[in-house]
């Protein structure tokens, strides 16, 4: 009996040490997991029979802090030598392996589609480190469009409290792929995207993507995620993370000789990458792959790897389209500060004794103008920045200034403006600039949210400009990542929706916490007033930044020459007017701004009609054409209606777009209103040249439309 048991045990060990395969439900993907001779976990990923991720090591490195795990080195004639074990990437054996399948459809609170299928096959592998008796579980989920995996740390005596020195997950490329990337950074994603070979990243970083030498804090070959790659076989690969909770955000460092990426986590003020207590899990590492660029854009793998909503009720969460007192400050026409910065003493408390400067934007008369415009044109809200005391100190005297988020300037009547807006069916949107003084914001947070509820605000735009306080912490470290989520969860207690700027990249958390309507986390429209985003920018960020979730890009600029707004600002918006309309379709967000001035929209009322008509919540989404860096054409179906909206964003090259309207209901007739570039339109020389035409269409119709350099088009399609 003992002999039979021994044989069975040996056979089980042999099986578990062999490579294990996981196949996607559609059989297009195969993930292979194994442990090499040094006990290092390895995985690789195949798509349609070809490797897209070559064999890649996995694991973590721990800091030698706290209780040290040691073992005796056998065979040491000088006595038993002690050696610390701080690795969680070698010396492992497989002690258990389980498979499972899951297939369920769920409905998002809002989104690009009205239902999402969550269908995957799963492999969970339990590893034991022989020298330490520590255990980790690596869980893989293989979908029909890619892979997600994470590390799990079960409760155990030899791994209770531990500090991560570095995560060592690899993504080995199969060649010198083309990459769409921004430099690795711990504090900002506000870079222009580069398109280079992997072997060219270092040289490009040394020169500087935006014309300045890179500030990459860890390596000239470091990049941020979401990262898009294109192989010589024309496979598109997106690498990112999902469900970033209680962990540091991931960057990638490239071995540009062997084309292997390795994770590089954001450090805290002491240089540590994460403080964990078992039982716990890491975020998911995600790899989405397709031979069609449009399939990358419609992937729901990142959302599916997040947990269902934590809220019992979500009926208070409503997508919003809004205008606001913002672009005038960004362009320099107006100011956030109430008084002349140079004439204000630090810490002034009685603003009623100060003479307001003539450029303060958040004054009663100006805000009422925006409220009137919103009400007349069907907008849900008005964002107002610069309404609260303290901007003089923050801008003029010290970056350490902290706001209290409840004290308005004398020319901003909180209750009076709320009553005025409410009488017209409009909400005012709160603005909280935290000045990155995170502890101060947390101290004031509940008071600020109560103030919002008392005065009729149901949404807040938060900002984290500047270096994080406490000193040494970074925008994407574990500590501040936890703060961002804390702010969202606290806001939910007051039924407040959040739009966060200067925060960490999105990772699908809007599924779990749907009051997180949008984030910035990339170069948005404000950079059009700081020198101009490149024309191809909006043909790339759907493949990169928006893979994690909605972006508050703030489109809709009709006056491209900023010097006409502010003679001291000679920036130019690198887009045609028709393309600005298209962005309402191509850049998904349930929190969408018409960013320009009311008077500019009044000047082009016929074009502005598209912004009035386009919704911010959808039943279905199709990608009709797509090539990163060149063009994207989306079609989206309005929530609850048989109406479609099409948007095309184009790079600096003139191109023809050719689409078929086979997504329309068969046998029905529709009227398509096409807002397009005029023949002589050009984002540099003639950006406001556009045409509008109406045609009858059906599911059999085809449309060929010329797109100007930096141009595009927008189409509304409604039942006849």
C-alpha positions in Angstrom: 0.0 0.0 0.0 2.8 2.4 0.9 4.6 1.6 -2.4 1.4 2.3 -4.4 1.0 5.6 -2.6 4.6 6.6 -3.2 4.2 5.8 -7.0 1.0 7.8 -7.2 2.7 10.8 -5.4 5.7 10.6 -7.8 3.4 10.5 -10.8 1.4 13.6 -9.5 4.7 15.5 -9.0 5.8 14.6 -12.5 2.5 15.8 -14.0 2.6 19.1 -12.1 6.2 19.9 -13.1 5.4 19.5 -16.8 4.2 22.4 -18.9 0.5 23.2 -18.5 -1.7 24.6 -21.3 -4.7 26.9 -21.1 -6.8 27.4 -24.2 -9.2 30.3 -24.8 -12.9 29.5 -25.3 -12.6 30.3 -29.1 -9.4 28.1 -29.4 -7.4 31.1 -30.8 -5.2 31.6 -27.8 -2.9 29.1 -26.0 -1.1 30.0 -22.8 1.7 27.6 -21.6 2.9 27.7 -18.0 5.9 25.8 -16.7 8.6 26.0 -14.0 12.2 25.8 -15.2 15.2 23.9 -13.7 15.9 26.7 -11.2 12.3 26.7 -10.1 11.4 29.9 -11.9 7.8 30.3 -13.2 7.5 30.8 -16.9 4.6 31.6 -19.2 4.2 32.2 -22.9 1.2 33.2 -25.1 0.3 32.0 -28.6 -2.3 33.5 -30.9 -3.4 31.6 -34.0 -0.5 29.2 -33.6 2.2 31.9 -33.3 4.0 33.2 -30.2 3.1 36.7 -29.4 4.7 36.6 -25.9 7.9 34.5 -25.9 8.8 32.5 -22.7 8.7 35.1 -19.9 9.7 34.8 -16.2 7.4 35.7 -13.4 7.7 36.5 -9.7 8.7 39.2 -7.2 11.7 40.3 -5.2 11.2 41.2 -1.5 13.0 43.7 0.6 15.2 42.2 3.4 13.2 44.0 6.0 11.2 42.7 9.0 11.4 39.0 9.9 14.0 37.3 7.7 13.5 33.8 6.3 16.7 31.8 6.5 17.8 28.3 5.7 21.0 26.2 6.5 23.3 25.7 3.6 24.1 22.0 3.6 27.7 20.8 3.0 29.4 23.8 4.6 32.3 22.4 6.5 32.7 25.6 8.4 29.3 25.2 10.0 25.8 25.9 9.1 25.8 29.2 7.1 22.7 31.3 7.1 21.3 32.9 3.9 18.4 35.2 3.5 15.7 34.3 1.0 14.1 37.4 -0.3 13.1 36.2 -3.7 9.7 35.0 -4.9 10.8 34.2 -8.4 12.9 31.0 -8.0 13.1 27.7 -6.1 9.5 26.9 -6.7 7.7 23.6 -7.4 4.1 23.1 -8.4 2.0 21.5 -5.7 -1.5 22.1 -7.1 -3.2 23.1 -10.3 -6.8 23.7 -11.0 -8.8 24.7 -14.0 -12.2 26.3 -14.4 -14.5 28.0 -16.9 -16.7 31.0 -16.6 -19.4 32.5 -18.9 -21.7 35.2 -17.8 -23.1 38.4 -19.3 -23.4 41.5 -17.2 -24.8 45.0 -17.7 -22.7 48.1 -17.1 -24.2 51.1 -15.4 -23.1 53.1 -18.4 -20.7 52.4 -21.2 -19.9 51.8 -24.9 -22.2 48.7 -25.0 -25.3 47.8 -23.0 -24.1 44.3 -22.0 -20.7 42.6 -21.7 -19.9 38.9 -21.9 -17.4 37.7 -19.4 -16.2 34.4 -20.9 -12.8 32.8 -20.0 -11.0 29.6 -19.1 -8.9 29.7 -15.9 -5.8 28.0 -14.6 -4.6 28.6 -11.0 -1.2 27.2 -10.1 -0.1 26.9 -6.5 3.7 27.1 -6.1 5.7 26.3 -3.0 9.2 27.6 -2.4 11.1 24.6 -1.0 13.6 26.5 1.1 11.1 28.7 2.8 7.8 26.8 2.6 6.2 30.0 1.2 3.3 29.6 -1.2 2.0 31.8 -4.0 -0.8 31.2 -6.5 -0.6 32.4 -10.0 -4.0 32.7 -11.5 -4.5 32.9 -15.3 -7.7 33.9 -17.2 -7.7 33.4 -20.9 -10.4 35.2 -22.9 -11.2 35.2 -26.6 -9.1 38.3 -27.0 -6.3 38.0 -24.5 -4.8 37.0 -21.2 -5.0 38.3 -17.6 -2.9 36.9 -14.7 -2.1 37.9 -11.2 -0.2 36.8 -8.1 -2.1 35.7 -5.0 -0.7 35.3 -1.5 -2.7 32.9 0.7 -2.5 33.3 4.5 0.7 31.6 5.8 3.1 31.8 8.7 6.2 32.5 6.6 4.7 35.3 4.5 2.5 37.6 6.6 3.8 41.2 6.3 6.2 41.7 3.4 7.6 44.6 1.4 8.1 44.4 -2.4 11.5 45.4 -3.7 10.4 44.8 -7.3 8.0 42.8 -9.3 9.8 40.8 -11.9 7.1 39.9 -14.4 8.3 39.8 -17.9 6.7 40.3 -21.3 9.2 38.9 -23.8 8.6 40.1 -27.4 9.2 37.9 -30.4 11.1 40.6 -32.3 11.8 44.3 -32.7 8.2 45.3 -32.7 6.8 48.7 -33.4 5.7 50.4 -30.2 3.4 53.3 -29.4 4.7 54.6 -26.1 5.4 57.4 -23.7 8.4 57.5 -21.3 8.3 55.7 -18.0 7.3 58.1 -15.2 6.0 58.0 -11.7 4.1 61.4 -11.8 2.7 62.2 -15.2 1.3 60.6 -18.3 1.1 63.9 -20.1 3.5 63.1 -22.9 3.1 63.0 -26.7 3.1 59.4 -27.9 6.1 58.2 -29.9 6.0 55.5 -32.6 9.3 53.7 -32.9 10.8 50.3 -33.0 11.7 48.8 -29.6 15.4 49.2 -30.5 14.8 52.9 -31.0 13.2 53.7 -27.6 16.5 54.6 -25.8 17.7 57.0 -28.5 14.2 58.7 -28.7 14.1 59.1 -24.9 17.6 60.6 -24.8 16.5 63.2 -27.4 13.2 63.7 -25.7 9.7 63.0 -27.1 8.5 66.5 -26.5 11.7 68.2 -27.4 13.3 68.0 -24.0 15.6 65.3 -22.6 13.5 62.6 -20.9 12.8 62.8 -17.2 12.3 59.1 -17.1 13.2 58.3 -13.5 14.5 54.8 -13.8 15.6 54.0 -17.3 15.9 55.5 -20.8 14.2 52.3 -22.0 11.3 52.7 -19.6 7.8 53.1 -20.9 4.3 53.4 -19.4 1.3 51.3 -19.9 -1.1 51.0 -21.6 1.4 50.1 -24.2 0.5 49.2 -27.8 2.8 47.1 -30.0 2.6 45.9 -33.6 4.5 42.9 -34.7 6.0 42.1 -38.2 3.1 39.6 -38.6 0.7 42.6 -38.1 -0.5 41.4 -34.7 -1.5 44.2 -32.3 -0.6 43.7 -28.7 -1.8 45.8 -25.8 -0.1 45.5 -22.4 -1.6 47.0 -19.3 -3.0 46.2 -15.8 -6.5 45.7 -14.4 -7.9 46.3 -10.9 -5.1 48.5 -9.5 -5.9 48.4 -5.8 -3.6 48.6 -2.8 -0.5 48.3 -5.1 1.8 50.5 -7.0 1.2 51.4 -10.7 3.2 49.5 -13.2 5.8 50.8 -15.6 7.8 48.6 -18.0 11.6 48.6 -18.4 12.9 47.2 -21.7 15.9 45.1 -22.3 16.4 46.5 -25.8 19.0 43.9 -26.8 16.6 41.0 -26.2 13.3 42.9 -26.5 12.1 41.8 -23.0 9.9 44.1 -20.9 10.0 43.7 -17.1 7.7 45.4 -14.7 9.0 48.4 -12.8 6.7 49.5 -10.0 6.4 53.1 -8.7 8.4 53.5 -5.5 7.3 55.2 -2.3 9.3 57.8 -0.4 11.6 55.1 1.0 12.1 53.4 -2.4 9.8 50.4 -1.6 7.4 49.2 -4.2 4.6 47.9 -2.0 3.6 46.9 1.6 1.4 43.9 1.6 -0.2 41.6 4.2 -1.4 38.1 3.3 -4.0 37.1 2.2 -3.8 39.5 -0.7 -3.6 39.7 -4.4 -1.8 41.9 -7.0 -3.5 43.7 -9.9 -4.0 41.7 -13.0 -1.4 42.0 -15.8 -3.2 42.1 -19.1 -2.3 41.2 -22.7 -4.9 41.9 -25.4 -4.0 40.6 -28.9 -5.6 40.7 -32.3 -4.7 40.8 -36.0 -7.4 43.6 -36.4 -6.6 46.9 -34.8 -10.3 47.6 -34.1 -10.6 44.5 -32.0 -8.1 46.0 -29.5 -10.4 49.0 -29.1 -13.5 46.9 -28.4 -11.8 44.5 -25.9 -13.6 44.2 -22.5 -10.9 42.1 -20.9 -9.8 44.8 -18.5 -13.3 45.5 -17.4 -14.0 41.8 -17.0 -11.0 41.4 -14.7 -12.5 43.9 -12.3 -15.1 43.0 -9.7 -18.8 43.8 -10.1 -20.0 47.0 -8.6 -19.8 47.4 -4.8 -22.9 49.6 -4.7 -26.3 48.3 -3.8 -27.9 51.1 -5.8 -26.5 53.0 -8.9 -29.6 54.9 -10.0 -27.9 58.1 -8.8 -25.0 57.7 -11.3 -25.9 59.6 -14.5 -23.6 60.3 -17.5 -23.3 64.0 -18.1 -22.6 66.4 -20.9 -21.4 69.8 -19.7 -19.9 73.2 -20.4 -17.9 75.3 -18.1 -15.7 78.1 -16.9 -12.4 76.4 -17.8 -11.1 77.0 -21.3 -10.9 80.7 -20.7 -8.4 80.1 -17.9 -6.5 77.5 -19.8 -6.0 80.0 -22.7 -5.2 82.9 -20.4 -8.3 85.0 -21.1 -9.4 84.6 -17.5 -7.8 83.6 -14.2 -8.5 81.2 -11.4 -7.4 83.8 -8.8 -9.8 86.4 -7.6 -7.2 89.1 -6.9 -3.9 90.2 -8.4 -1.4 87.6 -7.3 1.4 90.0 -6.9 -0.5 92.2 -4.5 -1.8 89.5 -2.1 -0.1 88.7 1.1 0.5 85.1 1.9 -2.3 83.5 4.0 -4.8 86.4 3.5 -8.1 85.6 5.0 -10.4 88.6 4.2 -10.9 88.6 0.5 -13.8 91.0 0.9 -11.2 93.8 1.5 -9.4 93.0 -1.7 -10.2 94.5 -5.1 -10.9 91.7 -7.6 -8.9 91.6 -10.8 -10.9 92.1 -14.0 -10.0 88.6 -15.3 -11.4 86.4 -12.5 -13.5 83.9 -14.4 -15.7 82.4 -11.7 -17.8 85.5 -11.0 -21.6 85.4 -10.7 -22.4 87.1 -14.1 -20.1 84.9 -16.1 -21.3 81.7 -14.4 -24.9 82.7 -15.1 -24.0 83.1 -18.8 -22.8 79.5 -18.9 -25.9 78.3 -17.0 -28.1 80.1 -19.5 -26.2 78.6 -22.4 -26.4 75.1 -20.9 -30.1 75.3 -20.3 -30.8 76.6 -23.7 -28.8 73.9 -25.4 -29.7 70.8 -23.3 -26.5 70.4 -21.3 -26.6 68.7 -17.9 -24.1 70.8 -16.0 -21.7 73.7 -15.8 -18.2 73.2 -14.4 -16.8 76.2 -12.5 -13.1 76.4 -11.6 -11.5 79.1 -9.5 -14.6 79.6 -7.3 -12.8 79.1 -4.0 -10.3 81.1 -2.0 -6.6 80.5 -2.1 -5.5 80.5 -5.7 -3.4 83.6 -5.2 -1.3 81.9 -2.5 -1.0 78.7 -4.5 0.0 80.3 -7.8 1.9 83.3 -6.4 3.5 82.5 -3.1 3.9 78.9 -2.3 3.1 75.6 -3.9 2.4 74.2 -0.4 -0.9 76.2 -0.1 -3.8 74.0 1.0 -7.5 74.7 0.1 -10.5 74.1 2.4 -12.9 73.4 -0.5 -15.9 75.2 1.1 -15.0 79.0 1.1 -16.0 80.9 -2.0 -14.6 84.1 -3.3 -16.8 87.2 -2.7 -18.0 87.3 -6.3 -19.2 83.7 -6.3 -22.6 83.3 -4.6 -22.8 79.6 -3.9 -26.5 79.4 -2.8 -27.7 82.0 -5.3 -26.0 80.3 -8.3 -27.3 76.9 -7.1 -30.9 78.3 -7.0 -30.4 79.9 -10.4 -29.1 76.8 -12.0 -31.7 74.6 -10.4 -34.5 76.8 -11.8 -33.2 76.0 -15.3 -32.6 72.3 -14.7 -28.8 72.6 -14.7 -26.3 71.2 -12.2 -23.1 73.1 -11.2 -20.1 70.8 -11.2 -17.7 71.2 -8.3 -14.0 71.6 -8.7 -11.5 70.5 -6.0 -7.9 71.3 -6.8 -6.1 69.5 -4.0 -2.7 71.1 -4.8 -1.5 67.5 -4.3 -1.8 68.1 -0.5 -3.4 64.7 -0.1 -3.7 64.5 3.7 -5.2 68.0 3.7 -7.8 66.8 1.2 -8.6 63.8 3.2 -9.1 65.9 6.3 -11.5 68.2 4.5 -13.1 65.6 2.3 -16.3 64.8 4.2 -17.0 68.4 5.0 -16.5 69.3 1.3 -18.8 66.5 0.1 -21.5 67.6 2.6 -21.1 71.1 1.3 -21.7 69.8 -2.2 -24.8 68.0 -1.2 -26.2 71.0 0.6 -25.7 73.2 -2.4 -26.9 70.8 -5.1 -23.6 69.5 -6.6 -23.6 65.8 -7.7 -20.2 65.7 -9.5 -16.7 66.8 -8.7 -13.6 67.3 -10.9 -10.6 66.8 -8.7 -7.1 67.8 -9.5 -3.6 66.7 -8.2 -1.3 69.3 -9.7 2.2 69.5 -8.4 4.5 67.3 -6.3 2.6 65.0 -3.9 2.6 66.1 -0.2 3.9 64.2 1.9 7.2 64.7 0.3 8.7 61.9 -1.7 5.5 60.2 -2.5 4.6 59.8 -6.2 1.4 60.2 -8.1 1.3 56.5 -9.0 2.6 54.9 -5.8 0.7 52.5 -3.6 -0.1 55.1 -1.0 -1.6 57.6 -3.4 -3.3 54.9 -5.4 -5.1 54.0 -2.2 -6.1 57.7 -1.7 -7.7 58.0 -5.1 -9.9 55.0 -4.4 -10.7 56.3 -0.9 -11.9 59.6 -2.4 -14.1 57.7 -4.9 -15.6 55.5 -2.1 -16.2 58.4 0.2 -17.9 60.4 -2.6 -20.2 57.4 -3.2 -21.5 57.8 0.4 -22.8 61.2 -0.7 -24.0 60.1 -4.1 -21.2 62.1 -5.8 -19.6 61.3 -9.2 -15.9 61.8 -9.7 -13.7 63.0 -12.6 -10.1 62.9 -11.4 -7.3 64.8 -13.1 -3.5 64.2 -12.7 -4.3 60.8 -11.2 -3.0 57.3 -12.0 -3.9 55.6 -15.2 -7.3 53.9 -15.3 -7.5 50.1 -14.9 -11.2 49.3 -15.2 -12.2 50.2 -11.7 -15.2 52.1 -13.1 -16.9 48.7 -13.2 -16.5 48.2 -9.4 -16.9 51.9 -8.5 -19.1 53.3 -11.3 -19.2 56.8 -9.8 -15.7 57.1 -11.2 -17.0 58.6 -14.4 -13.7 59.6 -16.0 -10.1 60.6 -15.5 -7.6 62.7 -17.4 -4.3 60.8 -17.1 -3.0 61.8 -20.5 -2.5 64.9 -22.6 -5.9 66.4 -23.1 -7.3 69.5 -24.9 -5.6 71.8 -22.5 -2.3 71.1 -24.3 -3.8 72.6 -27.4 -3.5 75.9 -25.6 0.1 75.1 -24.4 1.6 74.5 -27.8 -0.7 72.0 -29.5 -1.1 68.2 -29.5 0.1 66.5 -32.6 -2.7 65.6 -35.1 -2.1 61.9 -34.7 -2.6 62.1 -30.9 -6.3 61.3 -31.0 -5.6 58.4 -33.4 -3.3 56.8 -30.7 -4.8 57.4 -27.3 -7.9 55.1 -27.8 -5.3 52.3 -28.3 -3.3 53.4 -25.2 -4.8 55.6 -22.5 -8.5 54.7 -23.1 -7.8 50.9 -22.8 -8.1 51.4 -19.1 -11.3 53.5 -19.1 -13.0 56.8 -20.0 -10.9 60.0 -20.5 -12.1 63.5 -19.8 -10.4 64.9 -22.9 -12.6 68.1 -23.0 -13.0 68.4 -26.8 -15.2 70.7 -28.9 -12.8 73.6 -29.7 -14.1 75.7 -32.6 -11.7 78.7 -32.4 -8.3 77.2 -33.3 -6.2 80.3 -33.2 -5.6 80.9 -29.5 -4.2 84.4 -30.1 -7.7 85.5 -31.0 -8.7 84.7 -27.4 -5.5 85.8 -25.7 -3.0 87.9 -27.8 -0.2 86.7 -25.6 -0.8 83.0 -26.4 0.2 82.0 -29.9 -0.8 78.3 -29.6 -2.9 76.6 -32.3 -5.4 73.8 -31.9 -4.1 71.1 -34.4 -7.5 70.0 -35.6 -10.2 70.9 -38.1 -13.6 71.8 -36.7 -15.2 68.7 -38.2 -12.6 66.6 -36.4 -13.5 68.2 -33.1 -17.0 67.0 -33.6 -15.7 63.5 -34.3 -14.0 63.3 -30.9 -17.3 63.1 -29.2 -17.6 59.6 -30.8 -14.0 58.5 -31.0 -12.9 59.4 -27.4 -15.4 57.6 -25.2 -16.5 59.3 -21.9 -19.8 59.4 -20.0 -18.6 62.8 -18.7 -18.1 64.9 -21.8 -17.4 68.6 -22.0 -18.1 71.1 -24.8 -15.0 73.0 -23.8 -15.1 76.2 -26.0 -16.8 79.5 -25.2 -20.6 80.0 -25.8 -19.9 82.8 -28.3 -17.8 80.5 -30.4 -20.6 77.9 -30.6 -23.1 80.6 -31.4 -20.9 81.6 -34.4 -21.1 78.0 -35.8 -24.6 77.0 -34.7 -25.1 74.5 -37.5 -21.9 72.6 -36.6 -22.7 72.9 -32.9 -25.9 71.0 -33.5 -23.9 67.8 -33.6 -22.5 68.4 -30.1 -26.0 69.1 -28.9 -27.3 65.9 -30.4 -24.5 63.4 -29.6 -25.2 61.3 -26.5 -22.7 60.2 -23.9 -24.1 56.7 -23.2 -24.4 53.9 -25.7 -26.0 50.5 -26.4 -23.5 49.3 -29.0 -20.1 50.3 -30.5 -18.5 49.3 -33.8 -15.0 50.1 -35.0 -15.4 50.6 -38.8 -11.8 51.5 -39.6 -8.6 51.7 -37.5 -4.9 52.0 -37.7 -3.0 53.4 -34.7 -1.3 56.7 -35.5 -3.3 57.1 -38.7 -7.1 57.0 -38.3 -10.0 55.6 -36.3 -13.7 55.5 -37.3 -16.2 54.5 -34.7 -20.0 54.0 -35.0 -22.0 54.0 -31.7 -25.7 53.4 -31.1 -27.5 55.7 -28.7 -28.8 54.3 -25.5 -32.4 53.3 -25.8 -32.8 54.6 -29.4 -32.4 53.4 -32.9 -30.0 56.3 -33.7 -26.3 56.0 -34.5 -23.4 58.4 -34.4 -20.2 58.0 -36.4 -16.9 59.8 -35.8 -13.6 59.7 -37.7 -10.4 61.2 -36.4 -7.5 61.5 -38.9 -3.8 62.2 -38.6 -1.9 64.9 -40.6 -2.2 63.0 -43.9 -5.2 63.5 -46.2 -7.1 60.3 -46.5 -10.4 58.8 -47.8 -12.7 57.0 -45.4 -14.8 54.2 -46.8 -17.5 52.8 -44.5 -20.5 50.5 -44.9 -23.6 51.2 -42.7 -24.5 47.5 -42.3 -24.9 48.0 -38.6 -28.2 49.7 -39.2 -31.5 47.8 -38.8 -32.3 46.1 -42.2 -35.2 47.3 -44.2 -35.3 50.7 -42.3 -34.6 54.1 -43.8 -32.6 56.7 -42.0 -31.4 60.3 -42.5 -27.7 60.8 -42.1 -26.4 64.3 -41.4 -22.7 64.4 -42.4 -20.4 67.1 -40.8 -17.2 66.9 -42.9 -14.1 68.8 -43.8 -14.5 71.1 -46.8 -12.3 70.4 -49.8 -9.8 73.1 -48.8 -9.8 72.3 -45.1 -6.5 71.9 -43.3 -5.8 71.8 -39.6 -3.0 74.4 -40.0 -4.3 76.8 -42.7 -8.1 76.4 -42.9 -9.4 74.5 -39.9 -12.9 76.0 -39.8 -13.8 75.0 -43.3 -16.6 72.4 -43.1 -19.7 71.2 -45.0 -23.0 69.8 -43.8 -25.2 67.6 -45.9 -28.1 65.3 -45.4 -28.7 62.0 -47.3 -31.0 59.1 -47.0 -29.3 55.8 -46.0 -30.0 52.2 -45.1 -28.0 49.2 -43.9 -26.9 48.7 -47.5 -25.5 52.2 -47.9 -21.8 53.0 -48.3 -20.2 56.3 -47.6 -16.9 57.6 -49.0 -15.7 60.7 -47.3 -12.5 62.7 -47.8 -10.6 63.7 -44.6 -8.4 66.7 -44.5 -5.0 66.8 -42.9 -5.7 66.8 -39.1 -9.4 66.4 -40.0 -12.2 63.9 -39.9 -16.0 63.9 -39.9 -19.0 63.2 -37.7 -22.4 61.7 -38.8 -25.7 61.5 -36.9 -28.0 58.8 -38.3 -31.7 58.9 -37.2 -34.8 57.0 -38.3 -36.6 58.6 -41.2 
